Amino acid sequence: MTRVLVADDQALIRGSFRLLVDSAPGYVAIGEAATGEEAVRLAQRDRPDLILMDVRMPVMDGIEATRRICAARPETRVLIVTTFDLDEYVFGALQAGAAGFMLKDTPPADLLKAIDVIASGESLLAPTATRRLIQRFVSSTPPTTTPGRGSTPPGDLAITDRECDVLVLVARGLSNAEIAERLYVSLSTVKTHVSHLLTKLDARSRIHLVIAAYEAGLV
C-alpha cells in the first residue's frame, strides 16, 4: 500500500485530493498538512511514500518544504500540484528534488496516472512545463551544429533502434506502461530500455532523456 500525504493550504483541495487518493486501489491518504512546515514535520513523523505538495502555502512554501523533505528522506517522492504554471516554480521544484510537477486543472484520472508514475519511481512534468524546460535548456546551450538541427545526430547516440523508439516516446511524455502498450512489449522490457538509455546518455532522470531527444532532433 502506497502511503500518501496531502499538503495544501486550502481545506477543500486537501479533502478532494484525499478522496481521490483513497479511491485508487493500492493507495491510502495518511494525513494532511496546511503549511510547508507542517508537511516537513509530518513527513519526518509518518514517513509517507509520496507527497502531493502545493507551492503557495503559509509559514513555508512547498518548494522549500520539498527541499527539506528530499534532503532528509530521499525515498519519499514529491509530486508538486499547483495552480500556477510558472517557470520559477517548475525549475525551483526540480532543483528541490521533486519527482514531478502537475497543475490543479489536470483531470482527476490524469492526476491518478501521474501519481502512479511518480510512485513507480519515474519522473513526470506537465506538458507545458516540459516544453519550457526544453526551451530554457536550448536557449542556454550554444549550438554545436548547423542551425535548425540537433546538436547530436540520432546515429551518434550509440543506442539501438528500439532504444531510439523508447526515447522518442519518453520525450513525448509517455509513461513506461504507455510505452509498453504502444510498442507491444512488456513493462519490464521498457524499464530495461529506459535504464540502458539513462546509462548510455549519462542522464540522471527522464527529464534529461527528454533534453537528449530534443538535442538529437528526435522530437
Backbone as a chain_set.jsonl record, in Angstrom:
{"seq": "MTRVLVADDQALIRGSFRLLVDSAPGYVAIGEAATGEEAVRLAQRDRPDLILMDVRMPVMDGIEATRRICAARPETRVLIVTTFDLDEYVFGALQAGAAGFMLKDTPPADLLKAIDVIASGESLLAPTATRRLIQRFVSSTPPTTTPGRGSTPPGDLAITDRECDVLVLVARGLSNAEIAERLYVSLSTVKTHVSHLLTKLDARSRIHLVIAAYEAGLV", "coords": {"N": [[0.843, -1.197, 0.0], [0.663, 2.122, -0.97], [1.547, 4.955, 0.744], [0.235, 8.142, 1.208], [0.762, 11.603, 1.644], [-1.013, 14.636, 1.88], [-0.489, 17.933, 1.035], [-1.567, 21.115, 1.297], [-2.768, 24.459, 1.41], [-5.466, 24.943, 1.318], [-8.402, 23.753, 2.615], [-10.499, 22.531, 1.208], [-9.284, 21.656, -1.145], [-7.403, 19.884, -0.096], [-9.127, 17.968, 1.002], [-10.401, 17.047, -1.332], [-8.276, 15.943, -2.795], [-7.547, 13.967, -1.017], [-9.778, 12.27, -1.04], [-9.608, 11.461, -3.699], [-7.151, 10.08, -3.734], [-7.7, 8.005, -1.87], [-9.598, 6.653, -3.281], [-8.274, 5.216, -5.155], [-7.011, 2.044, -5.988], [-4.608, 0.453, -3.941], [-3.569, 2.697, -2.769], [-3.377, 4.981, -0.006], [-4.433, 7.747, 1.844], [-2.62, 9.244, 4.326], [-2.538, 11.495, 5.865], [-2.854, 15.115, 6.327], [-1.51, 18.307, 5.486], [-1.359, 21.761, 6.187], [0.474, 23.71, 5.861], [3.823, 24.363, 4.623], [5.73, 23.878, 6.551], [4.399, 22.179, 8.307], [4.101, 20.025, 6.603], [6.748, 19.142, 6.338], [7.235, 18.332, 8.965], [5.308, 16.267, 9.311], [6.155, 14.542, 7.327], [8.557, 13.641, 8.354], [7.664, 12.403, 10.672], [5.609, 10.549, 9.933], [6.528, 9.259, 7.664], [5.754, 9.105, 4.759], [5.203, 7.53, 1.529], [4.775, 9.02, -0.693], [4.18, 12.43, -1.534], [1.714, 14.822, -2.148], [2.178, 17.971, -3.1], [1.516, 21.351, -2.588], [2.463, 24.645, -3.808], [2.274, 27.447, -3.032], [2.024, 28.173, 0.135], [1.367, 29.042, 3.586], [3.772, 30.063, 6.163], [5.888, 28.208, 5.36], [6.897, 27.725, 2.042], [5.922, 25.365, -0.571], [8.078, 24.549, -2.173], [10.421, 24.965, -0.65], [9.772, 23.276, 1.435], [9.746, 20.864, 0.051], [12.455, 20.696, -0.645], [13.643, 20.325, 1.885], [12.428, 17.96, 2.742], [13.188, 16.103, 0.739], [15.923, 16.122, 1.114], [16.175, 15.055, 3.661], [14.692, 12.714, 3.533], [15.139, 10.964, 1.015], [13.856, 8.81, -0.106], [11.194, 9.367, -0.107], [8.799, 10.351, -2.373], [8.004, 13.306, -4.138], [5.329, 15.011, -5.511], [4.645, 17.874, -7.082], [1.749, 19.822, -7.07], [0.081, 22.339, -8.406], [-1.628, 25.509, -8.866], [-0.382, 27.385, -10.357], [1.337, 27.847, -13.239], [4.254, 28.473, -13.537], [7.565, 29.431, -14.541], [9.507, 29.768, -12.521], [8.519, 28.187, -10.502], [8.482, 25.631, -11.63], [11.253, 25.114, -12.228], [12.338, 25.583, -9.722], [11.09, 23.589, -8.223], [12.139, 21.252, -9.392], [14.847, 21.574, -8.854], [14.725, 21.4, -6.124], [14.243, 18.779, -5.732], [11.874, 17.516, -6.394], [9.851, 14.959, -7.862], [7.993, 15.282, -9.775], [5.752, 17.514, -11.571], [2.699, 18.929, -11.685], [-0.445, 20.398, -12.737], [-3.273, 21.895, -11.076], [-5.57, 21.91, -12.581], [-5.569, 19.573, -13.913], [-7.253, 16.729, -15.153], [-8.967, 14.464, -12.926], [-8.521, 11.668, -13.458], [-6.166, 11.745, -14.953], [-4.457, 12.853, -13.11], [-4.326, 10.796, -11.253], [-2.982, 8.929, -12.809], [-0.566, 10.239, -13.025], [0.251, 10.159, -10.374], [0.624, 7.421, -10.127], [2.808, 7.104, -11.858], [4.815, 8.595, -10.553], [4.927, 7.229, -8.107], [5.947, 4.821, -8.96], [8.559, 5.318, -9.294], [9.368, 6.878, -11.386], [9.765, 9.989, -13.266], [7.836, 12.961, -13.904], [6.435, 15.575, -15.83], [4.141, 18.253, -16.322], [2.874, 18.774, -19.62], [3.207, 21.455, -20.645], [5.161, 22.434, -18.962], [7.28, 20.751, -19.572], [7.863, 21.542, -22.197], [8.756, 24.163, -21.743], [10.963, 23.684, -20.176], [12.672, 22.424, -21.982], [12.959, 24.527, -23.818], [14.235, 26.42, -22.201], [16.639, 25.062, -21.706], [17.673, 24.807, -24.313], [17.976, 27.506, -25.056], [19.998, 28.266, -23.392], [22.158, 26.839, -24.159], [24.87, 26.823, -26.297], [24.689, 26.496, -29.849], [25.949, 23.625, -31.553], [26.047, 22.578, -34.007], [24.907, 22.734, -37.444], [22.545, 25.359, -37.839], [19.15, 24.75, -36.95], [19.284, 22.054, -36.725], [19.618, 19.244, -34.512], [22.03, 19.04, -31.814], [23.242, 16.633, -31.621], [23.335, 14.145, -33.891], [20.891, 11.548, -34.49], [22.095, 9.057, -35.125], [24.493, 9.172, -33.836], [24.096, 8.698, -31.184], [24.62, 6.265, -30.139], [22.785, 4.23, -29.529], [20.35, 1.568, -29.685], [17.954, 0.772, -32.327], [15.476, 0.167, -31.186], [15.762, 1.27, -28.641], [15.898, 3.876, -29.412], [13.278, 4.263, -30.325], [11.941, 4.042, -27.873], [13.066, 6.221, -26.531], [12.045, 8.399, -27.974], [9.326, 8.205, -27.327], [9.42, 8.536, -24.564], [10.237, 11.185, -24.538], [7.972, 12.35, -25.5], [6.361, 12.299, -23.354], [5.183, 9.946, -22.434], [4.389, 7.354, -20.116], [6.109, 4.482, -18.677], [4.364, 2.297, -18.785], [2.543, 3.113, -20.749], [4.257, 3.285, -22.916], [4.991, 0.608, -23.202], [2.534, -0.469, -23.982], [2.179, 0.877, -26.394], [4.334, -0.045, -27.942], [3.972, -2.718, -27.916], [5.271, -4.457, -26.093], [6.628, -5.929, -23.06], [6.237, -4.482, -19.747], [8.502, -4.716, -18.165], [10.464, -4.952, -20.102], [10.439, -2.388, -21.247], [11.284, -0.905, -19.021], [13.876, -1.86, -18.811], [14.985, -0.892, -21.212], [14.768, 1.88, -20.753], [16.458, 2.122, -18.552], [18.896, 1.42, -19.76], [19.103, 3.549, -21.55], [19.361, 5.739, -19.802], [21.875, 5.156, -18.766], [23.564, 5.006, -21.074], [23.278, 7.556, -22.173], [24.131, 9.12, -20.177], [22.322, 10.253, -18.375], [20.463, 11.68, -15.703], [17.801, 11.509, -15.103], [14.438, 10.994, -16.374], [13.739, 13.412, -17.384], [16.135, 14.495, -18.3], [16.513, 12.729, -20.369], [14.534, 13.587, -22.1], [15.606, 16.05, -22.876], [17.922, 15.137, -24.181], [16.776, 13.779, -26.323], [15.613, 15.912, -27.658], [17.895, 17.423, -28.34], [19.024, 15.67, -30.144], [17.378, 15.871, -32.259], [15.175, 14.258, -32.406], [12.649, 14.818, -31.546]], "CA": [[0.0, 0.0, 0.0], [1.423, 3.365, -1.063], [1.043, 5.898, 1.736], [0.294, 9.473, 0.607], [0.489, 12.796, 2.449], [-1.528, 15.735, 1.064], [-0.09, 19.229, 1.594], [-2.178, 22.245, 0.584], [-3.315, 25.368, 2.42], [-6.914, 25.022, 1.196], [-9.018, 22.543, 3.146], [-11.309, 21.89, 0.175], [-8.365, 20.958, -2.042], [-6.868, 18.73, 0.641], [-10.17, 16.951, 1.083], [-10.633, 16.489, -2.667], [-7.137, 15.081, -3.119], [-7.591, 12.801, -0.133], [-10.802, 11.379, -1.582], [-9.082, 10.906, -4.95], [-6.128, 9.088, -3.382], [-8.334, 6.857, -1.216], [-10.421, 5.93, -4.261], [-7.393, 4.457, -6.046], [-6.51, 0.797, -5.396], [-3.187, 0.44, -3.619], [-3.15, 3.973, -2.188], [-4.115, 5.442, 1.161], [-4.004, 9.057, 2.348], [-2.32, 9.057, 5.757], [-2.588, 12.748, 6.605], [-2.952, 16.38, 5.609], [-0.715, 19.417, 6.011], [-1.857, 23.039, 5.689], [1.636, 24.581, 5.617], [5.034, 23.633, 4.271], [6.382, 23.456, 7.787], [3.675, 21.007, 8.793], [4.423, 18.931, 5.685], [8.075, 18.645, 6.717], [7.109, 17.632, 10.246], [4.569, 15.03, 9.121], [6.982, 13.651, 6.515], [9.531, 13.039, 9.266], [6.985, 11.565, 11.66], [4.776, 9.482, 9.363], [7.299, 8.592, 6.597], [4.929, 8.738, 3.601], [5.897, 7.127, 0.307], [4.561, 10.058, -1.715], [3.522, 13.639, -1.044], [1.145, 15.783, -3.09], [2.644, 19.216, -2.478], [1.198, 22.654, -3.173], [3.608, 25.562, -3.762], [1.988, 28.629, -2.223], [1.467, 27.856, 1.454], [1.912, 29.917, 4.629], [4.868, 29.645, 7.039], [6.963, 27.725, 4.499], [6.296, 27.34, 0.768], [6.071, 23.964, -0.925], [9.386, 24.254, -2.75], [11.364, 24.822, 0.459], [9.389, 22.046, 2.133], [10.227, 19.753, -0.789], [13.912, 20.637, -0.497], [13.981, 19.749, 3.191], [11.957, 16.573, 2.795], [14.014, 15.273, -0.144], [17.252, 16.022, 1.715], [16.097, 14.191, 4.845], [14.091, 11.423, 3.178], [15.155, 10.854, -0.446], [12.965, 7.743, -0.552], [9.852, 9.934, -0.242], [8.616, 11.0, -3.677], [7.173, 14.504, -4.041], [4.676, 15.487, -6.727], [4.117, 19.231, -6.946], [0.463, 20.047, -7.738], [-0.158, 23.753, -8.152], [-2.46, 26.261, -9.811], [0.427, 28.366, -11.073], [2.266, 27.257, -14.216], [5.299, 29.486, -13.655], [8.908, 28.888, -14.695], [10.237, 29.74, -11.253], [8.032, 27.056, -9.727], [8.928, 24.397, -12.286], [12.681, 24.907, -12.016], [12.563, 25.506, -8.286], [10.652, 22.271, -7.769], [13.1, 20.249, -9.858], [16.087, 21.763, -8.1], [14.473, 20.98, -4.746], [14.203, 17.323, -5.699], [10.559, 16.968, -6.727], [9.864, 13.963, -8.928], [7.017, 15.628, -10.792], [5.115, 18.83, -11.495], [1.417, 18.911, -12.378], [-1.317, 21.528, -12.46], [-4.513, 21.515, -10.413], [-6.663, 21.73, -13.53], [-5.427, 18.257, -14.513], [-8.401, 15.864, -14.846], [-8.661, 13.503, -11.861], [-7.965, 10.413, -13.977], [-4.787, 12.001, -15.359], [-3.676, 13.061, -11.892], [-4.071, 9.466, -10.702], [-1.928, 8.332, -13.631], [0.676, 10.901, -12.632], [0.62, 9.609, -9.07], [1.152, 6.083, -10.416], [4.134, 7.257, -12.458], [5.752, 9.035, -9.514], [5.058, 6.154, -7.119], [6.732, 3.732, -9.547], [9.959, 5.715, -9.333], [9.649, 7.678, -12.567], [9.555, 11.435, -13.16], [6.771, 13.407, -14.8], [6.142, 17.0, -15.851], [3.04, 18.692, -17.162], [3.399, 19.038, -20.97], [3.671, 22.842, -20.828], [6.406, 22.569, -18.214], [8.308, 20.05, -20.342], [8.262, 22.39, -23.325], [9.534, 25.296, -21.258], [12.244, 23.162, -19.721], [13.482, 22.244, -23.185], [13.277, 25.848, -24.361], [15.226, 27.024, -21.313], [17.894, 24.363, -21.941], [18.178, 25.143, -25.638], [18.378, 28.911, -25.098], [21.211, 28.466, -22.603], [23.211, 25.974, -24.69], [25.319, 27.271, -27.606], [24.546, 25.48, -30.888], [27.21, 22.999, -31.93], [25.95, 22.086, -35.367], [24.205, 23.625, -38.359], [21.277, 25.817, -37.29], [17.975, 24.017, -37.376], [19.427, 20.642, -36.462], [20.006, 18.925, -33.15], [23.463, 19.069, -31.6], [23.739, 15.276, -31.734], [22.524, 13.374, -34.815], [20.422, 10.323, -33.868], [23.025, 7.961, -35.326], [25.651, 9.334, -32.963], [23.717, 8.494, -29.799], [25.089, 4.935, -29.735], [21.684, 3.462, -28.965], [19.723, 0.696, -30.665], [16.736, 1.311, -32.935], [14.387, 0.05, -30.228], [16.005, 2.283, -27.616], [15.529, 5.159, -30.025], [11.819, 4.315, -30.271], [11.572, 4.305, -26.484], [13.485, 7.582, -26.206], [11.083, 9.324, -28.581], [8.076, 8.146, -26.57], [9.703, 9.186, -23.281], [10.27, 12.627, -24.799], [6.596, 12.787, -25.73], [5.672, 12.315, -22.077], [4.503, 8.703, -22.112], [4.923, 6.57, -19.003], [6.604, 3.168, -19.093], [3.221, 1.444, -19.119], [2.012, 3.564, -22.035], [5.24, 2.904, -23.942], [4.856, -0.839, -23.384], [1.32, -0.686, -24.758], [2.389, 1.416, -27.741], [5.326, -0.846, -28.676], [3.589, -4.135, -27.796], [6.294, -5.184, -25.337], [6.315, -5.988, -21.634], [6.656, -3.343, -18.942], [9.891, -4.942, -17.74], [11.327, -4.659, -21.257], [10.547, -0.936, -21.345], [12.119, -0.453, -17.907], [15.26, -2.185, -19.165], [15.405, 0.062, -22.244], [14.941, 3.191, -20.121], [17.676, 2.03, -17.743], [20.034, 1.474, -20.682], [19.184, 4.916, -22.075], [19.907, 6.598, -18.751], [23.309, 4.863, -18.662], [24.26, 5.338, -22.314], [23.216, 9.002, -22.427], [24.618, 9.778, -18.963], [21.194, 11.07, -17.927], [20.113, 11.433, -14.31], [16.369, 11.277, -14.97], [13.698, 11.017, -17.635], [13.749, 14.785, -17.878], [17.357, 14.63, -19.081], [16.298, 11.985, -21.607], [13.77, 14.484, -22.969], [16.555, 17.013, -23.423], [18.778, 14.41, -25.116], [15.993, 13.524, -27.531], [15.459, 17.188, -28.36], [19.19, 17.744, -28.919], [19.292, 14.763, -31.26], [16.439, 16.143, -33.338], [14.191, 13.173, -32.481], [11.33, 15.384, -31.275]], "C": [[0.878, 1.247, 0.0], [0.777, 4.426, -0.18], [1.295, 7.329, 1.26], [-0.054, 10.554, 1.627], [0.045, 13.91, 1.514], [-1.2, 17.055, 1.746], [-0.647, 20.356, 0.737], [-2.821, 23.149, 1.631], [-4.828, 25.505, 2.336], [-7.546, 23.691, 1.617], [-9.82, 21.793, 2.091], [-10.429, 21.091, -0.781], [-7.798, 19.722, -1.35], [-7.893, 17.597, 0.69], [-10.42, 16.264, -0.25], [-9.514, 15.527, -3.055], [-7.16, 13.814, -2.267], [-8.615, 11.794, -0.632], [-10.303, 10.697, -2.854], [-8.067, 9.805, -4.661], [-6.773, 7.831, -2.803], [-9.192, 6.041, -2.176], [-9.584, 5.027, -5.157], [-6.888, 3.189, -5.351], [-5.005, 0.887, -5.126], [-2.674, 1.716, -2.99], [-3.993, 4.29, -0.955], [-3.544, 6.784, 1.607], [-3.821, 8.94, 3.857], [-2.368, 10.358, 6.549], [-2.654, 13.954, 5.699], [-2.086, 17.423, 6.293], [-1.204, 20.708, 5.371], [-0.731, 24.033, 5.418], [2.831, 23.723, 5.215], [5.745, 23.101, 5.495], [5.713, 22.199, 8.353], [3.96, 19.797, 7.906], [5.771, 18.305, 6.028], [7.973, 17.822, 8.004], [6.415, 16.287, 10.081], [5.358, 14.023, 8.28], [8.0, 12.931, 7.387], [8.86, 12.055, 10.224], [6.323, 10.338, 11.04], [5.445, 8.733, 8.205], [6.432, 8.166, 5.407], [5.795, 8.306, 2.423], [5.853, 8.233, -0.739], [3.841, 11.238, -1.086], [2.985, 14.441, -2.22], [1.361, 17.155, -2.465], [2.219, 20.452, -3.265], [2.446, 23.539, -3.093], [3.34, 26.715, -2.801], [1.261, 28.246, -0.943], [2.089, 28.778, 2.49], [3.034, 29.247, 5.428], [6.077, 29.186, 6.238], [6.341, 27.274, 3.182], [6.634, 25.888, 0.425], [7.424, 23.608, -1.496], [10.435, 24.083, -1.65], [11.048, 23.558, 1.26], [9.88, 20.822, 1.366], [11.731, 19.582, -0.634], [14.309, 19.957, 0.813], [13.584, 18.282, 3.285], [12.856, 15.664, 1.954], [15.433, 15.104, 0.404], [17.255, 15.044, 2.875], [15.588, 12.791, 4.519], [14.024, 11.278, 1.661], [14.241, 9.764, -0.979], [11.517, 8.215, -0.683], [9.761, 10.708, -1.546], [7.669, 12.186, -3.513], [6.641, 14.879, -5.421], [4.093, 16.859, -6.443], [2.814, 19.335, -7.726], [0.036, 21.467, -7.404], [-1.072, 24.371, -9.2], [-1.603, 27.06, -10.774], [1.497, 27.703, -11.944], [3.376, 28.265, -14.512], [6.675, 28.834, -13.729], [9.62, 28.751, -13.355], [9.785, 28.586, -10.379], [8.517, 25.731, -10.31], [10.391, 24.121, -11.965], [13.023, 24.813, -10.537], [12.194, 24.142, -7.743], [11.647, 21.191, -8.16], [14.41, 20.354, -9.079], [15.93, 21.29, -6.656], [14.406, 19.466, -4.612], [12.854, 16.705, -5.987], [10.669, 16.0, -7.896], [8.885, 14.313, -10.038], [6.385, 16.985, -10.531], [3.848, 18.772, -12.332], [0.588, 20.115, -11.954], [-2.645, 21.048, -11.878], [-5.692, 21.378, -11.364], [-6.538, 20.421, -14.302], [-6.654, 17.409, -14.175], [-8.023, 14.811, -13.805], [-8.022, 12.201, -12.353], [-6.497, 10.593, -14.367], [-3.896, 12.237, -14.144], [-3.365, 11.719, -11.229], [-2.975, 8.753, -11.489], [-0.57, 8.927, -13.259], [1.169, 10.371, -11.294], [1.217, 8.217, -9.243], [2.583, 6.158, -10.942], [5.161, 7.621, -11.395], [5.988, 7.925, -8.496], [5.912, 5.013, -7.637], [8.208, 4.083, -9.676], [10.357, 6.538, -10.542], [9.445, 9.163, -12.267], [8.513, 11.863, -14.183], [6.574, 14.909, -14.678], [4.898, 17.25, -16.685], [3.601, 19.061, -18.536], [3.911, 20.46, -21.167], [4.994, 23.063, -20.114], [7.55, 21.89, -18.948], [8.802, 20.917, -21.49], [9.124, 23.556, -22.857], [10.902, 24.859, -20.756], [13.185, 22.994, -20.902], [13.901, 23.589, -23.753], [14.34, 26.541, -23.523], [16.601, 26.392, -21.548], [18.508, 24.789, -23.27], [18.699, 26.57, -25.682], [19.668, 29.165, -24.34], [22.382, 27.633, -23.094], [23.616, 26.44, -26.071], [25.151, 26.174, -28.64], [25.902, 24.94, -31.284], [27.191, 22.432, -33.337], [25.234, 23.116, -36.22], [22.883, 24.056, -37.759], [20.117, 25.016, -37.846], [18.077, 22.528, -37.14], [19.838, 20.433, -35.015], [21.509, 18.904, -33.026], [24.075, 17.683, -31.709], [22.851, 14.5, -32.693], [22.106, 12.06, -34.179], [21.406, 9.175, -33.972], [24.218, 8.018, -34.418], [25.32, 9.096, -31.493], [24.169, 7.139, -29.265], [24.001, 4.16, -29.002], [21.059, 2.626, -30.069], [18.468, 1.353, -31.239], [15.568, 1.259, -31.948], [14.535, 1.06, -29.085], [15.656, 3.666, -28.135], [14.012, 5.331, -30.005], [11.339, 4.68, -28.868], [11.905, 5.744, -26.107], [12.501, 8.602, -26.757], [9.792, 9.354, -27.769], [8.243, 8.73, -25.172], [9.635, 10.697, -23.461], [8.878, 13.193, -25.054], [5.751, 12.724, -24.468], [4.949, 11.045, -21.702], [5.176, 8.01, -20.931], [5.424, 5.237, -19.525], [5.461, 2.261, -19.526], [2.644, 1.827, -20.482], [2.948, 3.205, -23.174], [5.135, 1.414, -24.242], [3.637, -1.163, -24.247], [1.516, -0.239, -26.201], [3.305, 0.507, -28.574], [5.038, -2.349, -28.61], [4.705, -4.971, -27.165], [5.906, -5.163, -23.871], [6.823, -4.74, -20.919], [8.107, -3.504, -18.502], [10.87, -4.661, -18.867], [11.524, -3.159, -21.408], [11.447, -0.398, -20.243], [13.595, -0.726, -18.19], [15.801, -1.205, -20.201], [15.667, 1.443, -21.635], [16.21, 3.208, -19.276], [18.923, 2.114, -18.615], [20.228, 2.885, -21.24], [19.791, 5.857, -21.049], [21.421, 6.411, -18.639], [24.063, 5.359, -19.895], [24.329, 6.844, -22.56], [23.651, 9.814, -21.213], [23.558, 10.737, -18.426], [20.814, 10.686, -16.505], [18.632, 11.116, -14.122], [15.73, 11.287, -16.347], [13.681, 12.422, -18.242], [14.995, 15.029, -18.74], [17.279, 13.827, -20.375], [15.497, 12.822, -22.607], [14.702, 15.477, -23.653], [17.452, 16.35, -24.47], [18.045, 14.147, -26.422], [15.81, 14.791, -28.345], [16.762, 17.565, -29.053], [19.479, 16.923, -30.174], [18.328, 14.98, -32.427], [15.359, 15.07, -33.477], [12.78, 13.646, -32.214], [11.354, 16.861, -31.621]], "O": [[1.735, 1.409, 0.869], [-0.399, 4.752, -0.343], [2.428, 7.691, 0.946], [-1.028, 10.44, 2.371], [0.655, 14.114, 0.464], [-1.582, 17.279, 2.894], [-0.245, 20.528, -0.413], [-3.358, 22.663, 2.627], [-5.426, 26.131, 3.21], [-7.256, 22.642, 1.042], [-9.825, 20.562, 2.073], [-10.785, 19.983, -1.181], [-7.724, 18.646, -1.944], [-7.572, 16.433, 0.452], [-10.628, 15.052, -0.302], [-9.766, 14.44, -3.574], [-6.832, 12.727, -2.743], [-8.348, 10.593, -0.645], [-10.542, 9.508, -3.066], [-8.112, 8.733, -5.264], [-6.432, 6.717, -3.201], [-9.48, 4.873, -1.915], [-10.127, 4.164, -5.846], [-6.386, 3.266, -4.23], [-4.235, 1.337, -5.974], [-1.483, 1.829, -2.702], [-5.163, 3.918, -0.871], [-2.33, 6.943, 1.733], [-4.753, 8.582, 4.578], [-2.251, 10.336, 7.774], [-2.53, 13.849, 4.479], [-1.943, 17.427, 7.516], [-1.438, 20.758, 4.163], [-0.959, 25.08, 4.812], [2.845, 22.512, 5.438], [6.298, 22.001, 5.476], [6.386, 21.278, 8.818], [4.05, 18.672, 8.398], [5.916, 17.082, 6.012], [8.559, 16.745, 8.109], [6.862, 15.281, 10.633], [5.251, 12.814, 8.482], [8.275, 11.749, 7.182], [9.42, 11.007, 10.545], [6.455, 9.226, 11.551], [4.965, 7.671, 7.808], [6.382, 6.98, 5.082], [6.968, 8.669, 2.332], [6.761, 8.372, -1.559], [2.993, 11.064, -0.211], [3.711, 14.709, -3.177], [0.791, 17.461, -1.418], [2.522, 20.584, -4.451], [3.39, 23.206, -2.377], [4.104, 26.93, -1.86], [0.05, 28.025, -0.937], [3.211, 29.25, 2.306], [3.216, 28.031, 5.373], [7.174, 29.715, 6.415], [5.366, 26.522, 3.188], [7.504, 25.27, 1.038], [7.884, 22.479, -1.326], [11.249, 23.162, -1.709], [11.956, 22.857, 1.707], [10.37, 19.862, 1.961], [12.225, 18.462, -0.508], [15.206, 19.115, 0.837], [14.317, 17.465, 3.841], [13.242, 14.584, 2.399], [16.069, 14.072, 0.188], [18.211, 14.291, 3.06], [15.994, 11.81, 5.142], [12.954, 11.452, 1.077], [13.882, 9.773, -2.157], [10.701, 7.535, -1.304], [10.555, 11.615, -1.794], [6.651, 12.081, -2.828], [7.404, 15.043, -6.372], [3.157, 16.993, -5.654], [2.765, 18.983, -8.905], [-0.325, 21.766, -6.266], [-1.261, 23.818, -10.283], [-2.038, 27.38, -11.88], [2.433, 27.082, -11.44], [3.431, 28.839, -15.599], [6.931, 27.823, -13.075], [10.261, 27.734, -13.087], [10.574, 28.056, -9.595], [8.912, 24.825, -9.576], [10.738, 23.039, -11.492], [13.902, 24.044, -10.147], [12.902, 23.594, -6.898], [11.965, 20.315, -7.357], [15.001, 19.344, -8.695], [16.893, 20.834, -6.04], [14.501, 18.931, -3.507], [12.69, 15.494, -5.843], [11.476, 16.195, -8.805], [8.928, 13.721, -11.117], [6.467, 17.531, -9.43], [3.91, 18.587, -13.547], [0.876, 20.765, -10.95], [-3.086, 19.932, -12.154], [-6.712, 20.794, -10.999], [-7.301, 20.175, -15.236], [-7.061, 17.371, -13.014], [-6.894, 14.321, -13.798], [-7.088, 11.693, -11.732], [-5.679, 9.702, -14.14], [-2.723, 11.866, -14.146], [-2.269, 11.524, -10.705], [-2.14, 8.056, -10.911], [0.436, 8.221, -13.188], [2.367, 10.16, -11.106], [2.199, 7.871, -8.586], [3.452, 5.388, -10.535], [6.242, 7.035, -11.337], [7.121, 7.704, -8.068], [6.539, 4.304, -6.849], [9.015, 3.26, -10.11], [11.53, 6.865, -10.72], [9.016, 9.543, -11.178], [8.331, 11.205, -15.207], [6.548, 15.456, -13.575], [4.637, 16.53, -17.648], [4.701, 19.61, -18.616], [4.95, 20.653, -21.798], [5.853, 23.797, -20.604], [8.673, 22.396, -18.949], [10.005, 21.019, -21.732], [10.113, 23.898, -23.506], [11.885, 25.587, -20.899], [14.354, 23.373, -20.834], [15.059, 23.777, -24.126], [15.244, 27.177, -24.064], [17.611, 27.095, -21.586], [19.699, 25.093, -23.351], [19.746, 26.828, -26.275], [20.36, 30.15, -24.597], [23.473, 27.698, -22.529], [22.771, 26.455, -26.966], [25.444, 25.015, -28.343], [26.884, 25.679, -31.349], [28.183, 21.875, -33.808], [24.983, 24.236, -35.776], [22.155, 23.222, -37.219], [20.087, 24.65, -39.021], [17.101, 21.8, -37.321], [20.35, 21.348, -34.371], [22.206, 18.765, -34.031], [25.288, 17.554, -31.873], [21.704, 14.212, -32.35], [22.872, 11.493, -33.4], [21.552, 8.397, -33.029], [24.902, 7.011, -34.237], [26.185, 9.277, -30.637], [24.105, 6.896, -28.06], [24.259, 3.515, -27.986], [21.215, 2.933, -31.251], [17.981, 2.353, -30.714], [14.766, 2.191, -31.88], [13.548, 1.632, -28.622], [15.178, 4.52, -27.388], [13.513, 6.416, -29.706], [10.452, 5.516, -28.698], [11.115, 6.412, -25.439], [12.162, 9.568, -26.074], [9.227, 10.425, -27.55], [7.32, 9.35, -24.646], [9.049, 11.403, -22.641], [8.639, 14.382, -24.845], [4.565, 13.053, -24.494], [4.173, 11.043, -20.746], [6.395, 8.079, -20.774], [5.192, 4.895, -20.685], [5.575, 1.54, -20.517], [2.297, 0.954, -21.277], [2.501, 2.863, -24.269], [5.185, 1.005, -25.402], [3.698, -2.021, -25.128], [1.064, -0.912, -27.127], [3.075, 0.316, -29.768], [5.775, -3.153, -29.18], [5.035, -6.054, -27.648], [4.97, -4.466, -23.48], [7.709, -4.038, -21.407], [8.858, -2.529, -18.472], [11.98, -4.187, -18.625], [12.637, -2.699, -21.666], [12.283, 0.469, -20.494], [14.458, 0.082, -17.849], [16.935, -0.74, -20.089], [16.66, 2.094, -21.96], [16.952, 4.191, -19.281], [19.89, 2.79, -18.264], [21.355, 3.358, -21.388], [20.641, 6.682, -21.385], [22.161, 7.375, -18.442], [25.076, 6.047, -19.776], [25.318, 7.348, -23.091], [23.556, 11.041, -21.212], [23.854, 11.877, -18.07], [20.84, 9.509, -16.143], [18.242, 10.528, -13.112], [16.387, 11.551, -17.353], [13.615, 12.586, -19.46], [14.921, 15.686, -19.778], [17.904, 14.194, -21.37], [15.749, 12.771, -23.811], [14.599, 15.715, -24.856], [17.713, 16.931, -25.523], [18.622, 14.276, -27.502], [15.846, 14.756, -29.575], [16.753, 17.979, -30.212], [20.088, 17.405, -31.129], [18.457, 14.336, -33.467], [14.706, 14.967, -34.516], [11.816, 12.982, -32.593], [10.343, 17.547, -31.471]]}, "num_chains": 1, "name": "protein.A"}
